[in-house]
Amino acid sequence: MSAPPLSPRGRVLSDVDDERGRQDGKWGEQNHRDGTYVHELPLQAIFDHLPDGRRMEHATAAELRRAARAACQAAAAESRPTWLLILLEEVFEASAESRPAPLRTELVQVAAVATQWAEAIDRREAGR
């Protein structure tokens, strides 16, 4: 006998769980700084990667996606990624999608990164 079909929420949560599994398989357990402190400048890191002379309010979604990816890669290369920067990269990737299927995929990735971040906070707090 087969399991009953999942509700729309159940399908999304199942997809987020599957994405979390893919993330763990690719990266292993991740424990980054949050990057949410008063003196952190996560958006500045992204703005610094915009094309020369381009201001945030004039940047296209595609430019923001590229800048967020570059900022995240630069932070990782310097061993200083933060959860906020990783999440913002995923959000800007979603913002550049107009077709439903790729947008949904990006939104699942946003939810999976947010879930992974919450898991990292729980691990950190359990270790104190």
C-alpha positions as CSV (number, residue, x, y, z in Angstrom):
1,M,0.0,0.0,0.0
2,S,1.4,3.4,-0.9
3,A,1.7,6.4,1.4
4,P,-1.0,9.0,1.0
5,P,-0.1,12.0,-1.2
6,L,1.6,14.9,0.6
7,S,-0.1,18.2,1.1
8,P,1.4,21.2,-0.8
9,R,3.2,22.1,2.5
10,G,4.4,18.6,3.0
11,R,5.8,18.5,-0.6
12,V,7.7,21.7,0.0
13,L,9.0,20.6,3.4
14,S,10.1,17.3,1.9
15,D,11.9,19.1,-0.9
16,V,13.6,21.3,1.7
17,D,14.7,18.2,3.6
18,D,16.0,16.7,0.4
19,E,18.0,19.9,-0.3
20,R,19.4,19.8,3.2
21,G,20.6,16.3,2.5
22,R,22.3,17.4,-0.7
23,Q,23.9,20.3,1.2
24,D,25.3,18.0,3.8
25,G,26.5,15.6,1.2
26,K,28.3,18.4,-0.7
27,W,29.7,20.5,2.2
28,G,29.4,18.4,5.4
29,E,28.3,20.1,8.6
30,Q,28.7,23.8,8.3
31,N,29.3,26.1,11.3
32,H,29.8,29.7,10.2
33,R,29.5,33.0,12.0
34,D,26.0,34.5,11.8
35,G,27.1,37.8,10.3
36,T,24.1,39.6,11.8
37,Y,26.0,41.7,14.4
38,V,25.6,45.5,14.5
39,H,29.0,46.1,13.0
40,E,28.8,43.5,10.2
41,L,28.4,44.8,6.6
42,P,27.0,41.9,4.6
43,L,25.3,44.1,2.0
44,Q,28.5,46.2,1.6
45,A,30.3,42.9,0.6
46,I,27.7,42.4,-2.1
47,F,27.7,46.0,-3.2
48,D,31.5,45.9,-3.6
49,H,31.1,43.3,-6.3
50,L,28.6,45.3,-8.4
51,P,29.8,46.6,-11.8
52,D,31.8,49.8,-11.5
53,G,29.7,52.8,-10.7
54,R,26.5,50.7,-10.3
55,R,24.5,51.6,-7.2
56,M,22.3,49.2,-5.4
57,E,19.1,50.9,-6.3
58,H,20.0,50.8,-10.0
59,A,21.3,47.2,-10.0
60,T,19.4,44.5,-11.9
61,A,18.5,41.3,-10.2
62,A,21.0,39.5,-12.4
63,E,23.7,41.9,-11.3
64,L,22.8,41.4,-7.6
65,R,22.9,37.7,-8.1
66,R,26.4,37.8,-9.6
67,A,27.6,40.2,-6.9
68,A,26.2,38.1,-4.1
69,R,27.8,35.0,-5.5
70,A,31.1,36.8,-5.9
71,A,31.0,38.2,-2.4
72,C,30.2,34.7,-1.0
73,Q,33.0,33.1,-3.0
74,A,35.4,35.8,-1.8
75,A,34.4,35.3,1.8
76,A,34.8,31.6,1.5
77,A,38.3,32.0,-0.1
78,E,39.3,34.0,2.9
79,S,37.7,31.5,5.3
80,R,35.3,34.1,6.6
81,P,31.8,33.2,5.2
82,T,28.8,34.1,7.3
83,W,25.3,32.6,7.3
84,L,23.8,35.9,6.4
85,L,26.0,36.3,3.3
86,I,25.2,32.7,2.2
87,L,21.4,33.3,2.7
88,L,21.5,36.6,0.9
89,E,23.3,34.9,-2.0
90,E,20.4,32.4,-2.2
91,V,17.8,35.2,-1.9
92,F,19.4,37.2,-4.8
93,E,19.6,34.0,-6.9
94,A,15.8,33.6,-6.4
95,S,15.2,37.3,-7.2
96,A,16.8,36.8,-10.6
97,E,14.4,34.0,-11.6
98,S,11.2,34.7,-13.5
99,R,10.1,31.2,-14.4
100,P,8.1,29.2,-11.8
101,A,10.2,26.0,-11.7
102,P,13.6,27.6,-11.3
103,L,12.2,30.1,-8.8
104,R,10.7,27.3,-6.8
105,T,14.0,25.5,-6.8
106,E,15.8,28.7,-5.6
107,L,13.2,29.2,-2.9
108,V,13.6,25.7,-1.6
109,Q,17.4,26.4,-1.4
110,V,16.6,29.6,0.5
111,A,14.6,27.6,3.0
112,A,17.2,24.9,3.2
113,V,20.0,27.4,4.0
114,A,17.8,29.1,6.6
115,T,17.1,25.7,8.1
116,Q,20.8,24.8,8.1
117,W,21.6,28.1,9.8
118,A,19.0,27.4,12.5
119,E,20.6,24.0,13.0
120,A,24.0,25.6,13.4
121,I,22.7,27.9,16.0
122,D,21.2,25.0,17.9
123,R,24.5,23.1,17.8
124,R,26.4,26.2,19.0
125,E,23.9,26.8,21.8
126,A,24.0,23.1,22.9
127,G,27.8,23.3,23.1
128,R,27.8,26.2,25.5
